[in-house]
Amino acid sequence: MSTQTTLETAVEEGRCGDRLWLYATYHCNLACGYCLTESMPAIANRRTLSAETMIRVVREAQELGFGAIGITGGELFMLPGAAETLAEIASILPTVALTNATLFTDRLLARLEPLAELDIALQISLDSDEPDRNDAFRGPENFAKVERAIPALLERGITVRIATTVEDQTEDELARLCVLHRSWGISDDDHIVRGVVRRGRAELAGMGVTPGVTDILPELTITADGAFLHPFGPTVRHGVTDLDLLVSRQVAPLERAAERFLRLVSDQPVGTDVARNIR
């Protein structure tokens, strides 16, 4: 059976997703308290994937039957040429790119305008409708920068999603956040809410919940360290990458990592037999 057929079957059975994730870089201009990867401005090992590597992997993913791409970090827009790389990737497969939206100068916004014609969404982190509360999680002036960036992106026709990571926010606080994103024209379907996952910096801080074996849908995830079971896998503690969810050190050609990934998920329960509690 071909890798493409095996992947298609595993997706249909709910054993894994058809989105391939890329960790573009672990470098970030923020240092969020619950960060999975200990990302920060002064990170010693940025673990960056080159634009050429990301585009090659995405082309191979399309050939293997993957249906979508996710790009995370770190902060993608710390990388030179990120806007152009995103446009090329999104021209190959539907894409969601995670960002803190704090680096969107007028010049960068202009470079992002071609994304309006492509199947891509920018997923922006926002944890509270209260500036002080949000900034306590994410960093000084984060709320103000996001509040400026989102309307600017929407005015250019770029699709925006909101991602909220929950630690101790109240129900009223989350409800007000929903009112805020709806006021921008972002629907509830485009608002992703999840708890803090106790891995990486969050584990060291004693934050969040420890995921169970089947809580997270497996989605092949490519980093500079190798291929992992899902995007919550390649976490970092004390500067060292956790390898408990490593699938393969080999990521080129992508098919080798995909074959190993599919062998691992073949032991997963089918989708109708399991609840995925973290996304």
N, C-alpha and C positions, 0 to 999 in steps of 0.2 A: 504494500500500500504506500502511495506517495506521501511525502510530508504534507502537501497541500490537502489531500484527502483526510489524512489523520487529524490535521488541525480542524478542518471543517466538521468532522464528526465530534471531536472534543468540544467544540463551541456549541454545536447543536445539543449536546448532552448536558451542557452547563458546567463542564469540568474546568473550563477556562474561558477567558474572553478573547476576542479577536483584535484587541488593541495592543500594539507594541509600544512600550515606553522607552524613552531615551532620557538619561540624565545628562543634560547638556554640559553642566558644570556644577561643582559644589561651591563655587565662589558666589558670594552674595554681599550686597550693600547693607543688609540687615543681619541681626543675630537673634531671631525669635527664640523665646524660652523653650518652646516645644519642638524645635527643629529636629527632623530625623537625621540630618547629615552634619550637624555641628557647623553649618555654613555661617560665614561671617566675613567682614571685609579683609581681615588679616589671616584667613585660613592658609595654612602652609602648603597643603596639597589640594590644588583646585580640581583635579580629576576631570579635566575638560575633554570633551569629544570635539574634534575638529568639524567644521562645516562639511568638509568632504566625506568624513566618516559617517556623519549623520545622514547625509543624502544617499550615500551608498547603501547603508543599512535599510533605509526606507524603500529604496528601489527593490532590494532583495526581499523585503517584507511583502511588498505588493506581489511579487512573483510567487511567493510561498502561500498567498491567500489571506494574509492579514488584512483586516478591513478598515483599520483606523490607526492613528498615531497619537501618542501623548508625549509631551515634552515638559520636563520638569527640571529642578535643580535643588539648591542654589537659585540664582536669578539669571534666567536666560539672557536678559538684556544687558548683562555685564559683558557679553561677548560682542566684539566688533562684527558687524555684518549680520547680526541676529535677525533683523527685519527681512533681509533678502533671503537668508537661509530658510526662514519660516515660509516665505512665499513659495520657494521652490519645493519644499516638503509638502505643503498643502496642495500644490498642483499635482502631486502624485497620489496622496491619500487624504481623506478627511482628517483634520488635526485639531487637537485641543492643546494649548500651550499655557502652562501655569506661570503667573507673574505676580509680583507685588505691586506693580504699576506705579512705582515711585520714581522711575527714571525717564518718564515720557515728556521730554522737552518738545517744543514745537517742531524742531528739526526731525526728531525721531518719529513723531506723529505723522509727519509728511511722508517719511519712508515707509510707514505702516499702511498707508492708504491703499496700496494694491491688494491688501488682505480682504478688503470689502468685496472683491469679486471672486473670492475663493471660499472653499468649505473649511473654515477655520474659526475657532472661538478662542478668545483670550479669557482664561479663568483667573479672576483677580481675588486675592485674599482680603477679606474684611470681616472682623470678628465681633464688632459691636457698632451700634448706631451712635454711641457716645465717644467722642474723640479721645478723652482721657482713658477710658476703658480699653478701647481698641489699641491705643498707643502703648499701654502697659504691656499688652501681649506682644506687640510687633515693633515698636520703636517710635522715637519722637517724630511728630509731624506726619506720621504715616496716614492717618485718617484724612488730613487736609489734602495730601498729594493724591490719594485715591479718589477723593471727592471731586478733584479737578480732572483727573484722568478719564474717569468713566464717561462723563458726558462728551468729552472731546473725542473719545473713540467711537461712541454711538453716533455722533454727528457725522463722522466719516463713513458710517455704514458698516463698521466692524462689529461682529457679534461678540458680546460680553457675557460671561457667566460669573457668578459670585460664589466664592468658597468660604465657608465659615467653620473654623475649628473651635469646638466647644470644650471648655474646661469648667468654669464656674458661672457662666452666664445664666441669668434667670430667664424663665419663659417669657416674661414681659419684655425683657431686653431683646430676645430673639424675635419676638413679634414686631417690635419697633424696627428692627433691622429689615424685616420683610417689607414693612411699609416703605422704608427708604428705597430698597431696590426696585419695588414696584413703581415708585415715583419717577425712577429713571427709565421705566419701560422694560425692566428685566423681570421676566415671569418667574413664578415659583419653581417651574420645571428647570430653570437655569440657575437655581440656588442650591448648591451642594452643602450639606451640613453633616459633619461627622465629629466624633469625639477625638481628643488627643490620643494618639497611639503611643504606648509606652515603649518606645525604642529610641535610640540615639540620645540627643540631649534631654528629651523628655524623661527617659528612663533614669538618667543621672539626677534629674530634679525631682523624681518621684511623682511625675505628672501622668495622667491619663490611665488607659486601660490596656492590659496585656491581651493581644489578640489571640483567639483560639486558632487551632490548626485550620479550620474551615471558615473562619470569619471573613477572610479576604479572598476575593476571586483571583485565582492565578492569572497574571498577564505578563508575558515575557518582557523583561526589563533589562535594557542594555546600558552599561556604565563603562567607564574607563577601567574598572576592576574586573569586568566580566559580565555574564548574564545571570539574572536573579529571577526568583519565582514570581515576584510582583513588586510594584513600586514602593512598598513599605519594607522591602527586603534589604537594599544596600545602605543600611544605616551606619552611622559612625559614632564611636565612643572613644574619648581620649585620643582622637586623631586616627584611630584604626578602624577600618571597615569591618563590620560584622559579616561573617561568612556562613552563618547557619542556614541562610536561604540562597546560597550560591548554587546556580545550576551548572555553569560551565565557565572556565576561564577563557575558552575559545569563543570568539564572537564573529570570526571571519573564516569561512563564509558563514553567514547567519544561519544557514540550514543546519549546521552542526549543533549550534546552540538550541535551535528550535526542536530538533530531534530529541535531544536530551530533556528539554522542557516537557515535551509531549509524553515521554516515557514516565516522567515524574507525575504528571497530572492524570495519567491513566489510572492511578490509585485513588484519585479524588472521587467522592460520591457524586452521583449525577445531580444536576441542578435542582430537580424537584425534591431531593432528599436532604437538602441543606439550606440553612439561612445564612446569607452573606451579611454580616452585621457591620462591616466597615467598608467604605468605598472611597 
